[in-house]
Amino acid sequence: MAGVAQGRGGRGGIVGINVTPMVDVVLVLLIIMMVSATYIVSQSLKVELPKTASSDETVSKTYVVTVTKEGSYYYNDKPITRDGLVKEFRGALAATKDVNLVITADEDAHHGKVVGVIDLAKVEGITKFAINVEKK
């Protein structure tokens, strides 16, 4: 019991506090927040942003390289050679220092071709890249 008897039936103060119910409530709230946060992040709305003549900050442009199962390359949906990729990477870096590269490859594409594109990007100085995948 939490109480201690004193004298004639008098009760003493609570010696210890049971924190188990509080921990249970906090854990439930944490789980609810984690689940709702992943739901909020995964949902997106398509909106048309207003256009202005000036802006306070520059946004990096995203460039897309696609590798097909035949081994051909596409740069922003235009066919290109491997040497052409080097020229495009250099041009993108000359335009802005903050270049984001997204690499999209066919499931049956050779692994070496994809690694080759990543290597070209790193050699040219592009450090921000992602590999595009489809969620099952």
Secondary structure as UniProt FT lines:
FT   STRAND          5..6
FT   TURN            7..9
FT   STRAND          10..11
FT   HELIX           20..42
FT   STRAND          62..67
FT   TURN            69..70
FT   STRAND          73..75
FT   TURN            76..77
FT   STRAND          78..80
FT   HELIX           82..95
FT   STRAND          100..105
FT   TURN            107..108
FT   HELIX           111..124
FT   STRAND          128..132
//
